[in-house]
Amino acid sequence: MAFGFYFDMTRCIGCRACQVACKDKNRLEVGTLYRNVKSYTVGTFPNVKSYSYSGSCNHCENPICLANCPTGAISKAEDGTVVQDQSKCIGCRMCVMSCPYGHPQYFPEKGVSGKCDGCYGLRANGDQPACVAGCPNRALDAGDVDELRKKYGNDLDKGTIVVLPSPDLTQPNLLVKTKDLAFDSSAVELTW
């Protein structure tokens, strides 16, 4: 069993409802995000197109954050969720520096790092992660990666779009239904 996320780029409108739901559930301060939505443009005027990508911890098969954590604060739950015990964190930021996706965050006021845990507690009670429940277009889903693949099909990319690092190193548990333009290396991030 491997916990992961499914993201449907064809349904995402970049509204950031998932980002807000995650921020609210985790009571994160201004500037700190466990789920981050970014929008990109490709092409040249007048043929410009855009797409959005919603990213969080990918609960990788080979999480570098876990391998580089010197205190054992990061571990894998039985279902494959990469979780963190902040009481064991010494604030060294090895997880922050080693994650190729940039997802663990450092909290200077607390002196510890934090990360998405896939709403582990909510899921234990039979609920969906906040980001999934908050998406108005149902562009996100979470669960066992094999079950997600059965539900959404086998033609999903496993984290290979150009705005993400190569999946070879960490083997992210991320399934993406892509738009063809997500493979265009001329993608430019839109800033708001």
RAMO-V772963 format. One record per residue. N is the residue number from 1. RES is the residue in one small letter. SS is DSSP state (H for helix, E for strand, L for the rest). Layout:
BEGIN
<<N	RES	SS> <N	RES	SS>>
END
This chain:
BEGIN
<<1	m	L> <2	a	L> <3	f	E> <4	g	E> <5	f	E> <6	y	E> <7	f	E> <8	d	E> <9	m	L> <10	t	L> <11	r	L> <12	c	L> <13	i	L> <14	g	L> <15	c	L> <16	r	L> <17	a	H> <18	c	H> <19	q	H> <20	v	H> <21	a	H> <22	c	H> <23	k	H> <24	d	H> <25	k	H> <26	n	H> <27	r	L> <28	l	L> <29	e	L> <30	v	L> <31	g	L> <32	t	L> <33	l	L> <34	y	L> <35	r	L> <36	n	E> <37	v	E> <38	k	E> <39	s	E> <40	y	E> <41	t	E> <42	v	E> <43	g	E> <44	t	E> <45	f	L> <46	p	L> <47	n	E> <48	v	E> <49	k	E> <50	s	E> <51	y	E> <52	s	E> <53	y	E> <54	s	E> <55	g	E> <56	s	L> <57	c	L> <58	n	L> <59	h	L> <60	c	L> <61	e	L> <62	n	L> <63	p	L> <64	i	H> <65	c	H> <66	l	H> <67	a	H> <68	n	H> <69	c	L> <70	p	L> <71	t	L> <72	g	L> <73	a	L> <74	i	E> <75	s	E> <76	k	E> <77	a	L> <78	e	L> <79	d	L> <80	g	L> <81	t	L> <82	v	E> <83	v	E> <84	q	E> <85	d	L> <86	q	H> <87	s	H> <88	k	H> <89	c	L> <90	i	L> <91	g	L> <92	c	L> <93	r	L> <94	m	H> <95	c	H> <96	v	H> <97	m	H> <98	s	H> <99	c	L> <100	p	L> <101	y	L> <102	g	L> <103	h	L> <104	p	L> <105	q	E> <106	y	E> <107	f	E> <108	p	L> <109	e	L> <110	k	L> <111	g	L> <112	v	E> <113	s	E> <114	g	E> <115	k	L> <116	c	L> <117	d	L> <118	g	L> <119	c	L> <120	y	H> <121	g	H> <122	l	H> <123	r	H> <124	a	H> <125	n	L> <126	g	L> <127	d	L> <128	q	L> <129	p	L> <130	a	H> <131	c	H> <132	v	H> <133	a	H> <134	g	H> <135	c	L> <136	p	L> <137	n	L> <138	r	L> <139	a	L> <140	l	E> <141	d	E> <142	a	E> <143	g	E> <144	d	E> <145	v	H> <146	d	H> <147	e	H> <148	l	H> <149	r	H> <150	k	H> <151	k	H> <152	y	H> <153	g	L> <154	n	L> <155	d	L> <156	l	L> <157	d	E> <158	k	L> <159	g	L> <160	t	L> <161	i	L> <162	v	L> <163	v	L> <164	l	L> <165	p	L> <166	s	L> <167	p	L> <168	d	L> <169	l	L> <170	t	L> <171	q	L> <172	p	L> <173	n	L> <174	l	E> <175	l	E> <176	v	E> <177	k	E> <178	t	L> <179	k	L> <180	d	H> <181	l	H> <182	a	H> <183	f	H> <184	d	L> <185	s	L> <186	s	L> <187	a	L> <188	v	E> <189	e	E> <190	l	E> <191	t	L> <192	w	L>>
END
